[in-house]
Amino acid sequence: MNRIVFECAERGGGDTVAFGGERARHVFSVLGAKPGDTLRVGEIGGLRYDTAKILACSESRCEVELGPGSPPPPRCGADLLLALPRPKCLRRLLPQLAALGPAHVFITAAEKVEKSYWGSALLDEARVRPLLLEGLSQAGDTILPQIRLCRRLKPLVQDELPALYPAERRFIAHPSGTDAHQSAADFGVAPARTAPAGADGAATAGADTTPPALVAVGPEGGWSDFELNLFEERGFRRISLGERPLRTDTAVVALLSRFLPR
């Protein structure tokens, strides 16, 4: 854990925070921290604190006093539209998504997505959230991506996405697309967006409000011809990572990394 994240409800009186479970065990046993040491923490949906002072620490409970706060890191410059992968793949991918920092992730159906995947317990919010928090701790972030399940691809692409993402910022991953090994700036896309800085998630004054890009990644069997036409009719441009067929989780990480702040 590069940063311990905590819920607003874990705040005590004043600027103290107490947490237990795996986080306390990590601080006590792995970090070997003791009262008086400082710790990097962050409030989910709010600020980061790099010099939180440890007041008490054991394997079951850790209490810290928050110091000066700072905003979370800038968001990834692209959101993600993802054809629902196999549950095992999704389990690997969710922490990576939180670490990479897209603000929104649309998980959708596709012709080559097995219908049985939608019955996976992994799609329950109670299963998704811990995996996302794992990614936040890894990246030192505090802002969770918003995950939305969309079982109907056509109305999403035709009716909703055009209102959210300008045509020049819509991309679809496909082997026949333009080489994406260059930076996102080569596609006319802002590389990053300033993250909200307040504990309530409100954007700070002067924050970058440039709309993000949207990158669509299909199932491992690929998008169908009908789906490719559907995307392209709505202004999506094809981009590619080259000739090598990649697994979904590898492709997503490789693509979104092109839109990280430099």
Beta strands, then each sheet from edge to edge (+ up, - down):
strand 1: 4-6
strand 2: 16-20
strand 3: 38-43
strand 4: 48-57
strand 5: 61-65
strand 6: 69-70
strand 7: 75-76
strand 8: 78-83
strand 9: 104-108
strand 10: 146-150
strand 11: 170-179
strand 12: 192-193
strand 13: 213-217
strand 14: 237-240
sheet 1: 1+ 3+ 4- 5+ 2-
sheet 2: 1+ 3+ 4- 6+
sheet 3: 7+ 12-
sheet 4: 10+ 9+ 8+ 13+ 11+ 14+
end
